[in-house]
Amino acid sequence: PFVIVCNHQASLDLLGMVEVIPERCVPIAKRELLYLGTVGWACWLSGIIFIDRLRRAAAIEVISRTASAMRRENVS
């Protein structure tokens, strides 16, 4: 298992990340990206899991459910 951390400098960074993220990888992003027009829509359609950093309890719940699903489905 591993973690890839990307610091977006521009919305085009997402295109580069798509090329380096391995198969069976679970992408997680801050919820604010969901509201970036077509970029947010593309993220949502690609299955990115969004974390609401302003609502701590909700963020922890999403991460916990994601971790359980990752273990169950054997993905990174």
C-alpha positions as CSV (number, residue, x, y, z in Angstrom):
1,P,0.0,0.0,0.0
2,F,1.1,3.6,-0.6
3,V,-0.2,7.1,-0.5
4,I,0.3,9.7,-3.3
5,V,-0.1,13.3,-2.2
6,C,-0.5,15.9,-4.9
7,N,-0.4,19.7,-4.3
8,H,-2.5,21.2,-7.1
9,Q,-1.0,24.3,-8.6
10,A,-3.6,24.5,-11.4
11,S,-6.7,22.6,-12.4
12,L,-4.6,21.1,-15.3
13,D,-2.6,19.1,-12.7
14,L,-5.5,16.7,-12.5
15,L,-4.8,15.6,-16.1
16,G,-1.2,14.7,-15.1
17,M,-2.3,12.9,-12.0
18,V,-4.6,10.7,-14.1
19,E,-1.6,9.4,-15.9
20,V,0.5,8.5,-12.8
21,I,-2.2,7.1,-10.5
22,P,-2.0,3.3,-10.7
23,E,-5.0,1.0,-11.4
24,R,-7.2,0.0,-8.4
25,C,-6.3,3.2,-6.6
26,V,-8.9,5.1,-4.6
27,P,-8.6,8.9,-5.2
28,I,-9.7,11.2,-2.4
29,A,-9.9,15.0,-2.8
30,K,-11.1,18.0,-0.8
31,R,-14.8,18.8,-1.4
32,E,-14.0,22.3,-2.7
33,L,-12.8,20.7,-6.0
34,L,-16.3,19.5,-6.6
35,Y,-17.4,23.1,-7.3
36,L,-14.7,23.9,-10.0
37,G,-17.1,23.7,-12.9
38,T,-16.1,21.1,-15.5
39,V,-13.1,20.0,-13.4
40,G,-15.4,19.2,-10.5
41,W,-17.9,17.4,-12.7
42,A,-15.1,15.3,-14.2
43,C,-13.7,14.4,-10.8
44,W,-17.2,13.3,-9.6
45,L,-17.7,11.2,-12.7
46,S,-14.4,9.5,-12.3
47,G,-15.3,8.3,-8.8
48,I,-13.2,10.6,-6.7
49,I,-14.3,10.5,-3.0
50,F,-14.7,14.0,-1.6
51,I,-13.8,15.0,1.9
52,D,-15.5,18.0,3.5
53,R,-12.6,19.5,5.5
54,L,-14.9,22.0,7.3
55,R,-17.0,19.3,8.9
56,R,-14.5,17.2,10.8
57,A,-16.9,14.4,12.0
58,A,-18.3,14.0,8.4
59,A,-14.8,13.8,7.0
60,I,-13.7,11.2,9.5
61,E,-16.9,9.1,8.7
62,V,-16.2,9.3,4.9
63,I,-12.5,8.3,5.5
64,S,-13.5,5.4,7.8
65,R,-16.1,4.0,5.3
66,T,-13.6,4.4,2.5
67,A,-10.9,2.5,4.4
68,S,-13.3,-0.3,5.2
69,A,-14.3,-0.6,1.5
70,M,-10.6,-0.5,0.5
71,R,-9.8,-3.4,2.8
72,R,-12.8,-5.4,1.7
73,E,-12.0,-4.8,-2.1
74,N,-8.2,-5.1,-1.7
75,V,-7.4,-1.7,-3.4
76,S,-4.8,0.9,-2.6
